[in-house]
């Protein structure tokens, strides 16, 4: 019955739509570039729909191509508006996948190497990424939104005819895209050089169309329309008083070049056409936080010209017929997938693509499921682009073609980390670390890593990550490391008695499995030998050598969205190490540690509950190597770092912090915070002494910045013993 009603509607709608088209002027819509300012186009479209103005053709540049392409795919202005308002632009335009989407291995790396920009190694040269933003998340969003027209490769066959403007990066020529893959066309038009990675299409390297033609009036007119509605959300020129920094002056230079071309196009607008200039002021092209304001500004500007626009409006039956025709052209069903294949040039990823996507053949395309697999594979961190298209083979069958391109600046790369701490009492420490990753050692994503750390705790380590498959991420991890660290001993009054230097070499093998992107289990056997000797203090204190076999097991979950200042998620780590002396002695240790965090936020307000505990079941009191220290920021903040240590420890924290500002705008923002924390805990040498009555109560206030070098904190802590400490810390604390 529903099918018959739909058929009857189409039989009526198509002739009516054709008649309506014959009795009214054909309207072309021109949407300029402008980055975040281009959200104004959505507001204009909303008003055109309210006034029942059918659009017959759209030509767009940059953000105008994105908004225009989504509308041309059959989405309504209200649907585009709801989507863009709901998007987390900070995540969408991040230079890496959101931390939620990283593989567990990449998350573990993220905890220890906090400098955000990796340095690639290719052909013996250091390389930086081609752009700050890879655009993977944006690409996935556009794929999802345009899935119903994924099989339409002639843009004249879309629900609304469409053209996207891009620039050939090699020649500087304007490229008018009228066919092919719609998502790729929109991405190419939006790819601001130096910010987004350029898009390769039909042998050309394409970037933002605004460089060649930011207001494609002539392109829209050539599409056979009678009149044009031109929306210019382009770049404003700033006054002398605001030209104060190199980035601002550079943006002014680009704006001058873009406006020069736009003025030529604006001069070609006839008296029958309509020009809409949204009042966006000096809103930044990169500040996506004010997207909603730009949408509203576009709607206001369109309503201001309502009297002129009204002559293009049609009656409600005609408009309903036009909408029905658009809906029919967009369709609802997902395309049937008859085969899955690897795109030319992506053959090195044949194995993972077959493993992850082969099962989609023979079924309707499930965009959510494909997107999840795309996200999982991309989260391994070795790819610059991972994308798919619906294509047809020579027999007319529809299939899924997957494109995977390795990092152009890799695949081998280096990550860096830096940690600094100072309590303003003469106790300071620093460690600088680097990780070299030899990636893609095999088709399953194996890698060989080397870690080097210099500073207070020097360390050199290596491990080989050997996964057994892509679907079930079992892995083997042979490893070796050498490290040295200081362990301080204090008396009951907090006075430093001595400081030991503990040095050790360890090697072993772990076997484990990753479950999704957040959960891992592993177990292994290691051997470690070394010494602990007095570095500062009474030289008569005993020294020790050790040679032990360790059995190790771990259960780990990491679902936090950020390492420095988490907004949501949770993490849980349970580690057990059993040591057995290989020198013939009877010493042993049985260590268990647990760490749990839970983060939530509302607007600018964020809260964390965090608990940690550890117990050393067998080691004697003289074994400084396996003592648990407390003291320092968020580890009893009123005490000096490592001021107390014992065989057992427990601490719980309640942390509140609020985002108070940013040091920049748009995608280069560095959020700043103020916060406070309550901490309760202590260390004990005997389990029978553990209890709340012997726990310390500490309070701290802090100021934080989520910088490109890692989270930076400055603050003060108070301990209920009367001690007070100040701290400056760079590096992970939560």
N, C-alpha and C positions, 0 to 999 in steps of 0.2 A: 504494500500500500504506500509506504514512504517513497519507494522507488518511482511509483506511478505519479505521485505528487511532484517529485523532483523533475521527472520527465516533462510533465505538463508545464511546470514553471519555466523550464528551459525553452520549451517550444514557444512560449509567449515572450520570454525575456529577450531572446536573441533578436527576433524581428523588431521588438520595441526598442532595444538598445540601438539597432542599426538605424531605425527611423529617427531616434533621438539624435544620433550622431549626424544624420543628414540635415536636421533642422536647427542645428546650433553650431557655433564656431568650434573648431577643434582647438583645444587648449593644450599648450606645452608648458611644462614647469621647469625652470632653471634653478638649480640649488648650488650655491657657491661652496667653496671650501671655507675653512675657518677654525678647524679643530673643535674644541669644546664649544666655541661660539656657534657652531653649526647645529647645535641642538635646537636653535630657533626655528629651523625648518619644520620640526615636528609640530610646533605651535601653529605655524602657518597652515600645515596640512589639516590640523584639527578644525580650524576655522573654515577652510574650504569644504570640508565634509559637512560641517554644521550648515553651511550655506547651500549645500547640494550642488557643488561645482565639480563635474566630472573632469578628470585629468586624462588626456589621451597619450601623452608622451612626457618622459622625464629625462633631462640631461643633468648629471651631477658631478661635482669634483670633491675629492677628499671626503670630509664628513657629509657633504651634500650627496656624494655617491653612495654612502652607507645608508643614509635616511631614504634617499630616492630608490636605491636598490631594494630595500626592505618593503617600501610601499609598492614598487613595481612587482614584487613577488606575490602580492595579494594581501599583505597585512594591512589592517586599518591603521589610521593615525593613532587611535586610542590604544591599540595593541603595541605599537612602537613606543608610544609614550610610557605605558606601563612597564615595558621591558627595560627601557633606558633609565627610568627612575629607580628600578629595583636593582640594577647592576651595581656591584661594588667595584667602582672604577679603579681604586687603588690596587685591587687584586687583578682585575682584567688587564690593566696596563703594566703589571709588574714585569720585571726583566726575567723572572723565573716563574715556574708554576707556583701556585699557592702551596704553602708548606703541607697542607692537607694532601696534595696530590703527589708529593715527592715519595719515592720509594723509601723504605725504612733505612736502607743504607745511606741514601742521600740525607735523610733527616739526621742520622748519627753524625755525618760529616758536618752538617749545618750547626750542630751543637758545639763543635770544637774549632771550626774555622769560620769565623763570623764576618770577615771582610766580604762584602757582597759581590764584588766584581771579580770573576775568575780570570786568570791569565792563560790563554791557550798556547800550546806548543805544536807547531806545524812546520815540518820540513826544517827543523833545527832553528826556527825563528819563534820569538814570542809574538803573539797576536791577541788583539782585543776583539770582542764581538763586533759585527757590522753595525749593530744598533743597540741602544740601551734596552729596547723592547723587542722580544722575539715575535710577539703577536699571536702566540699559540692559543691562548685563552680566548682572545677576540675572534680568532678564526673558528674555534669550536662553537662559539655563540652564534656566529653568522651561519654556520652549517646547520645548526639546529633550527634556526628561524626560517631558513629557506629550503628545508628538506622537501616540502611538497612540490617544489619546482626544480628539484635536483636533476631531472632528466631533460629539462628545457635548456638547450644550448644556443638557440636563436633568440636574442633579446627582444625581437619583434613579436615573438610568440608568448612572452610573459603576460600576465594579467594586464599590465600596463607597459607599453613599449619603453625601452630604457637604453641609455648610453652612459658609460662611465669614462672619465677622463683621467689618464695617467701620463707620466713623463718618462721617456726613455733616458735612463741615467747616463748612457754612453754618448748619445747624440744630442740630448736636450730637446728632442722633438716631442710634440704633443702626440699622444696615442689615444685614439677614440676606440673604446672597446664596445663592440656591438654583438658579440657572440662568445661562446665558450662557457666557462664555469662562472656562475654569478658571484659566488663567494670570493673566488680569486680576483675577479674584476674589482669588487668593492675593496678588498684588502690592498690591491695594488694602488688604487687611487688614494688610499689613506696613508701610505707608507712614507711618512716624513723622513727625509734622509738624516742619518745620524741618530734618529730616535727609534724608528722601526726598521727592521731588516728589510731590504729590497725584495721584491717578488719577481721570480723568474716565470715568464709566460711567453710561449712560442718563440723561444730563443732570445728574448729581450729581457733586460733587467729594468724593472719598472718601479718608480717611486711616485710620491705625491703629485697628483695632477695640477695642484695649485702653482707649481713652478712654471708650467707651460701655459695653463689656461684655467684661472680660478673661477671664471664666470662664463661658462660655455654657451653663450647666447646663440652663436651661429650654428652650433651643433644641434640645438633644439629646433631652431628654425628650419634646418635642413631635413627634419623628420616629418615634414609635410603638415605642420600645424598652421592654424590661421592667426592665432594670437599667443602671446607669451605672458606668463606670470613669472617675474624674475625676483628671486630672493637673494640679497647680497648680505651675508653675515661675515664679510671679509675682515681683513686685518686693519686695525686703526693705526694712525700715526700718532706717536706720543710727542708732547711738548718738550722743550729743551730741559726744563726742570726735572723731568723724569728719566732723562737719558744719562744714567749715573753709573751703570756697570757694563762690563763687556757683554754678558748675555743679553741685556736689554738693548744695547746698541746693535748687536748682531740681529736680534729680532726686528729692530727698526729697519735694518738694511733689507731683510727678506720682505718685510711689509711693503717697502718702497717698490721693489721689483714686482711683487704680486699685484699691487694696486695699479701699476703702469699698464699692465695687460688688461686688468679689469676695466679701467677707464675707457679703453678702446672698445671693449664689448658693450659697456654701458651707453656709449655714444650711438650704438647701432639700434638701441631700443626705440621703437616707433611710438607714435601717439596712441595707437590702439593697444599697445602692451601696457602692462602694469609692473611698476618697480616697487618692491617692498624692502625698506632698510630698517631692520629691527634695531631698537635703541639699546645696544649692548655696552655702550660706554667703552671703557678700557679693559673690559673683561679679558683675561688671558686665554689664549688658544689652548693652553696646556692645563688649565685649572678645571678639571672635570667635577670638582666638588659643587660647582654652581650650575650644574646641568639643568636643574628644575627652573632656575631663574631665567636661563636662556630660552627654555621652552615657552615660559610665560611671556617673555619679551617678544617672541615671534608671533604669538597669538594676539598680543596687544597691537603690534604693527599691522597685522592683517585686518583686524577689526577697524583700524583707523582708515583703511582703504576699502571698507565694505561696500560703499556706494558704487564704486567703480567695478568691484569684483562681481557685484550682484547681476550685472548684465550677462555673465557667463553661467548663471545658475539655471537649473531646469526644475520642472515640477517633480513632486515626490514620486509619482509612478515611474516617470522616466529614470529618476535617480535610483530607485529600487531595482529597476531592470538592469541598469548599468552595474550596480553592486552585485547582482546575481550573476551577471556574465563574468565579472572579475572572480567571484567565488568559484564558479565552474572551472575557469582557467587555472586557478591555483590548485583545486582538488584537495582531498583530505587523506586519501590512502597513501601509505608509504610504498615506494617502488619495490617491485619484486627483484630479488637478487638471485641471479642464476649462476654466477661464478664470482670468485675473488682472485684478483691477480695483483702482482707487484708492478708498480710503474717503472718505466724505463729509467735507469740510473739509480734505482733503489735495490738492485739485486743482492747487495751484501746483507740486506735485512730480510731475505726470503724466509729464513727459518722462523724468526719471531712473528712475521706477518702471517705465515701459514698457521702457526700455533694459535695465535690470538684471534684471527679473523676468518679462518677457513670455515668455521662452523656457521657463518652467516649465509653461505650459499644454500639456495633452495628455500629461502624464507623471505617474507617482506622485510625491508630494511628497518631495523629497530635503532633509531637514532640515539636513544639513551644508552643502549648497550654498546653500540659502536663508540660513542663518546667516552664511555667508561674505560674501554680497552685502549683507546687513544691516550687518555689521561694516564693510565697505568704505565704504558710503554714510554711515553714522553717523560714521565716522572723519574725514569732511570737516569736522566740527566745527560745523555750522550747525543741527543738529536737537536738540531736547530729547527727543523720543521717535520711535523708528522700530520698528514692530512689524507683525505679520501675524496673521491668523486664517483658519481654514478655514471658509467660509460656504457656504450654498446659495442659489441663485436661485429664481425663481418656478417654473422648470421642473424643479427638483429636482437640478440639476447642482451639483457641488462646485467651489469655486474658492478662490483665494488673494486675500484682501483685505488690502492694505497700507496702513497708517496712518503718515503722516509729519507731525509737528508741529514747526514751527520753534521755536527758543528763545524762551520767553516773555519773557526778559529782553533779547532782541535783535530781529532777527538781527545788527544792528551791535553791535560790542563793542570794548572796549579791553583790551590786555594790557600789563603793566608788567614792567620788569626793573631790577635794581640791581646794580652791581658796585663793590666797594670793595677797596683793597689798601693795606697799610702794611708797610714792612720795619723799622720801629722805628729807622731811621737818618735820619729826616727826609724820606724819599721816600714819598709817599702819593698816591693817585689815586682818583677816584671818577667814575662815570658813572651817570646815571639816565636810563632810556629808557621811552618809551611808544609803543604801536602802536595806531592807530585803524583798524579794519577795516570797510569798507562792504561788507557781505556780500550774496550772492544778487542780484547786479546783473542776472543773466539766469537762465534755467531750467537752464543747464548749470553753475551754481555760480561764475560770475565774481565777482571782488571787486576792490575798489580799496583799497589800504592807504596809510597815511601813518605814517611813523616820525619821532619827535622824540627827540633825545638831548642832554642838557646835562651839563656837567662838563668833564673834561680834554679830551675828544674830542667836541666838539659835532657834531651831524649832523642833517640833515633830508633825508628821502628819500620818494619816492612811486613806486608801481608799480601797474599794472593787470594782473591775472591773468585771461586770457581762454582758458578751455579750449574745445576744439573738439567734444568729446563726453564721455559718461560712461564708455563701455566702453573706448575707446582714448583715454587722457588726454594727447593732444597739446595744447599750449598755446602762446600767445604772451604775452610779458611786456615791454611797453614800460615804461621806468623812467627816473628821474632822481634825482640826489642831490647834496648839498653836504656836505662834511665837512672837519674840521681835526683834525690829530693832531700829537703831539710825537715827534720822533726824536732820541734822545740819542747822542752820540759819546763814546767812552771811549778812553783810552790803554791800553797793554799792562798797566799796573799797576792798571787798574780805576778810574782817576780820570776824572771827567766833564770833557771838554774843552769841549763846547758842546752846545746843544740847538736843533734846528731846529724851526720850525713849518711844517708842510706843509698847504696848503689846496688844495682842488680841487673842481671841479664836473664831474659826469659825467652823460651821458644816452645812451640806446641802446635796443636791442631784442634780446631773447633769444627763441629758439624751442626748445622742448624737449618731452619726453614722460616721464610717470611710468609705471613698470611696477609694478603692485601698490602696496603701501604703503611699500616700502622702497628702491626703485631709481629713479633719475632720470638722464637725459642732457639736456644743453642746449648750445646754441652761440649766439653773438651777436656783434654789432658795437657798440662804444661809442666815444664821443668824450669825452676828458677834458682840461681845461685848468686851470691854477692856478699856484701858486708855492711855493717852499720858501725860507725866509729864516731867518737866525740869530735865535733868540729869547733865548738866554743864551750868554755866552761871547765869544770874540774877534769883534768886529764886522767885522774885515777878511776873515773867511772868506767864500767865494763864496756868493752867492745864485743862484737859478735860477727861471726861468719855464718852463712846459711847455704844449704843445698837441699832443696825440697822438691817433691813432686806434688802438683796441684791438680785436683779434679774440680772442674768448674761447670756450673750450670746457670742459665739465665732465662727469665721470662720477662719480656719487655713489651710495653705498649706506649706509643707516642702519637697522640692525637691532638697536640697543641698546635695552634695556628701560627705561633711566633715564639722564638726562643727568648728574645729580649724582653718584650712586654706583651705576653699572651692576652688575647681577648676572649678566647673560648677554647674548649677542648679539655683534655685530661691526659695525664701520663702516669705510667706505673712501671717501676723497675724492681725486680727481685733477683738478687745475685747471691749465689752460694759458692764458697771456695773451701775445699778441704785440703789441708796441707799435711804431708807426711815427710819426716826428716829422712834424708838418704845418707847421712853421715854416720849412722849407727846410734845416734842419740834417741831420746824418747820424746823430744819436743814435737808438738803438733798444734795445729790451729784449725778451727772450724768457724769460718766467718760468714755471717748472713747480714745483708743490708737490704733495706726497703726504702724506696722513695716514691711518693705519690703527690700529684698536683691536680688541682681542679680549678679551671678559670672560667669566669663568666663576665659579661659586660652588658651595659645598657647605655647607649649613647656614648658620652665621653667618660663614663664611670666604669671602672673595672675592679674586679675582686678576685683574689686567689686564696685558696686554702691549700696549704702545703705541709706535709709531714714527712719526716725522715727518721730512720732508726737503724741501728747496727749493733750486733753482738758478736763477741769473740769468745767462743765457748771453751776453748782449751788452752790458748796460749797463756804463758805465765806473765806476771806483771813486769818482768824485765825485758820483754820483747817489744822494743819501741817501734819496730817495723809495722806491727799490726795494731797500733793504737789509733783510736778515732779522735781527731781534734775538733774543737768547736771554738768559735770566736770570729768576729768580723761581720761584715754586712750580711744580714738576714741569717746569720748563724750565731745568734746572741750578739746583736750589734753593739751593745755597750762594752764588749770586751775586745781586746786586741786580737788580730788574726792568730788562730792556733793557741790562744792563751790557756785553754784547758784541754786535757786529753785523757782518755780512759779506755778500758776494754769494752765498755758498753756506752751507747749514747742514744738519746731520743730528743727530738725537737719538733714542735708544731708551730706553724705561723699562720696568721691571718693578715693579709696584705690588701690594702686599698690604694688605688692610684687613679688620677684623673688626667686626661689629656687637656693641656692648657693652651697649646699653640703649636705652630709649625714655623720652621726657620726658612721655608721656601714656599713655593706654590706648585700645584699640579703634581705630576709624576715624580718630581724631585723633592718632595716634601720630606722633612725630617721631624717627626712628631716629638713633642716635649711633654713631660709629665711631672706632677708633684704627687707624692704618696706618703703613706705612713704604714707602719707594721707593728703588730704585737707578736712576740715570740716567747714561747715557754719551753724549757728543756734543760738538759745538763748532760754531763758524762759521769760514769760510775766505774769503779774497779770491781765491785762485787754486785751480782744480780740482786742480792737481797736488799741492797740499798736503793734500788730503783723505786721511785714514787714521786707523786706530785708534791709531797711535803719537802722534798729535797731539790725540786726543780727551780731554776732561775726564771725570772720574769724580765724581759727586755722590751724596750720600745724604740722605734726609730722613725725619723722623718727623712725624706730624700727628694732630690730633684733628678730627673732622668732625661736623657736624649737617646733616641734610637738612631744612632749615627751609622754612617757607611763602614766604620771600623768596628762596629759592635755597640752594644748598649753601654752608655756612660752614666754613672751614678755619682752624686755628691750628697752627703748628708751627715747626720749625727745620730748616735745611739746611746741609750741609757740603760744600765743594768741595775736591778734592785739592790745590789750590794753597795750602790753609790758610785760605781765607776761610770765614766762617760767617755765616749770615743767619737772621733770624727773620721770620716772615710771618703776617699776618692777612688773609684773603681771603674776600670774599663774591661769589659768582658762579661760573659754570661754569669748571672747571679740567680735568676729564678729557675 
